[in-house]
Amino acid sequence: MNPAISWLVVAAVILPTVLGSISLLALRHRLALSRLVSIGSCAALVVIAAALTVHASGGATESYALGNWRAPFGIALVLDRLSALMLLLTAVLALAVMIYAVVTGVDRKGWHFHPLFQFQLLGLNGAFLTGDLFNLFVFFEVFLIASYGLLLHGQGAGRLKAGVNYVVINLVGSTLFLVGVGLLYGVTGTLNMADMAMRVAAAPPGDQGLIAAGGLVLTVVFALKAALVPLHFWLPGAYAATTAAVAALFAIMTKVGVYAIIRTGTLIFGEDAGALAFLTGPWILPAALVTTVVGFLGLFAARTLREMAAWSVIGSTGVLLSAVSVFRVEAMGPALYYVLHSTLAAAALFLVVDLIAKRRSEHGDALTVAPRFQQSELLSGLFFLAAIGIVGLPPLSGFIGKLLILDGVRAAPEAAWIWATILITTLIGVLAFARAGSRIFWQSASVEGAIPVRALRGRRGGVVVAAGLLATLAALTVMGGPVTAYTEATATQLFSPQQYIDAVLGETAGGRR
Amino acid sequence: MTMELLVASAIAVLTAAGVYLVLRGRTFPVVLGLAFLSYAINLFLFAMGRLVINRPPIYDKAAEAYTDPLPQALVLTAIVIAFGMTAFVVVLALRTFLETGTDQVDGREDGEVQP
């Protein structure tokens, strides 16, 4: 591998580790400096991830053996188109969220916001890069532990209550993760995903039952992270209770579950796995369709804008996983495009809702009629854009994403179900957001008086960041051609896992198959 | 055969106790349940390297055969993480009790209805 690229791959994990530690140990009482370090780290990660994405777009799969212990004995970091794309998405989102947190002063509301944020990025980047199943567990734990701290940031009774539920359910998820990893290790004798793919493909029929059980237990864990029905109950409470900046960052957390489902589903249980090929698809698809319906219906059950944003995260994950679970190359490309869109759109919605809630002072983000608040024209415009982004109306990228998904699943036998679900839930989403928007902005416009203008920290800055995230949705639309070309190439790469296996285990391994 | 039976039933009992306790309504039994679950998983991971006796995990001149060292390393990692997380949950549960005045997992007293 090109040494510069291998440096960059490791830097994506090392940089947040080192800067997070410095920020924790040396900069505890120096807010200005730790802010500078955090923003610098996020900006550097954007540059690194962009460079890696440009490199990966050439089609090469790069493997970096940590400590120079050769796979399958050591742990390998693997860079392919999918992991590069996820790194870039994480970095862009993290930079926007970090700037928002700094300009609105969220990071002042408790200790250790900056170190926790960096450790969160460490865990996320590591999870996207690692080629080892147990290491994936460790990185999951790293970002979960950081997320516990971030979720509770600022404290308060409601947040602690949601925090207990979130922590307990994720700890149960972690134990299940170990059961799955243990089962797969017990049967295949390896933890390296590339090596495991080969062993699964060569497994005798007697072992296939246990392998299938291990794979499905892992899928339950990933579905829990992705908040797939019936494992979604933790999400609305947790995302609605935490600070907006953290909720916006957590938009990527459900996508880690989706990433892990895609990675294990196409690599370990890929086409070559014989009877076990794509075994998770038939289980995920019905759950994903129900998730889509529940998520968009939940918009009507929400009592606050924040809860609406949380439910829309569930709904969009459902749409995403219905496209993923057919495990077809022509549906995977659109699904990956939708990953980019739904993450950024959900984050933008969380931030816009927060801007509205702050300006409505004691009315907050409750779906009630209240007097006019400052900047309400501007914010109604932003809310409108975020809403059409998240439900998938033109001209923003959600529309393109859903259109491509509908086109991509056409050849699948379950196409009718997916089409009906996506089209009907989109209508439901439009109605729910129209109802919320008209109550918050139009009905409120006719109320006498106005909510007094308060001196808000980051009054302009917050709006600029939220508008910036919405601009990325517009950019995804304008750059639709190159982006879909990249995601389609990613899908093709995912469905020919031999390249990944060769990159990790060396060319010689290819002949063993 | 007896050893397999013993280990397997120990894992089963620990898991059953853990699942039962995790489903309780108050935070203290839930924390205990998580601890039981992590014990069960540690034993389970250990057993995934196959049960053998009197064999060293790493290099030994006199040894003829070895036991699988990897699950032992995995169990160590899992123990560290589970231990840290249990400590964290205890503190979190205590803090929640002090802030909300109840140790119910959903933060509501028995019979209290959601507003």
Chai-1 contact restraints between the chains, C-beta under 6 A:
chainA,res_idxA,chainB,res_idxB,connection_type,confidence,min_distance_angstrom,max_distance_angstrom,comment,restraint_id
A,F134,B,L74,contact,1.0,0.0,6.0,A-B,restraint_1
A,E141,B,I81,contact,1.0,0.0,6.0,A-B,restraint_2
A,A157,B,E99,contact,1.0,0.0,6.0,A-B,restraint_3
A,A157,B,T100,contact,1.0,0.0,6.0,A-B,restraint_4
A,L160,B,T96,contact,1.0,0.0,6.0,A-B,restraint_5
A,L160,B,E99,contact,1.0,0.0,6.0,A-B,restraint_6
A,K161,B,G107,contact,1.0,0.0,6.0,A-B,restraint_7
A,V164,B,L92,contact,1.0,0.0,6.0,A-B,restraint_8
A,V164,B,T96,contact,1.0,0.0,6.0,A-B,restraint_9
A,V167,B,V89,contact,1.0,0.0,6.0,A-B,restraint_10
A,V168,B,V30,contact,1.0,0.0,6.0,A-B,restraint_11
A,L171,B,L34,contact,1.0,0.0,6.0,A-B,restraint_12
A,L171,B,M85,contact,1.0,0.0,6.0,A-B,restraint_13
A,T175,B,L37,contact,1.0,0.0,6.0,A-B,restraint_14
A,T175,B,I41,contact,1.0,0.0,6.0,A-B,restraint_15
A,L178,B,I41,contact,1.0,0.0,6.0,A-B,restraint_16
A,L178,B,A78,contact,1.0,0.0,6.0,A-B,restraint_17
A,G182,B,F44,contact,1.0,0.0,6.0,A-B,restraint_18
A,G182,B,L45,contact,1.0,0.0,6.0,A-B,restraint_19
A,G182,B,M48,contact,1.0,0.0,6.0,A-B,restraint_20
A,Y185,B,M48,contact,1.0,0.0,6.0,A-B,restraint_21
A,G186,B,M48,contact,1.0,0.0,6.0,A-B,restraint_22
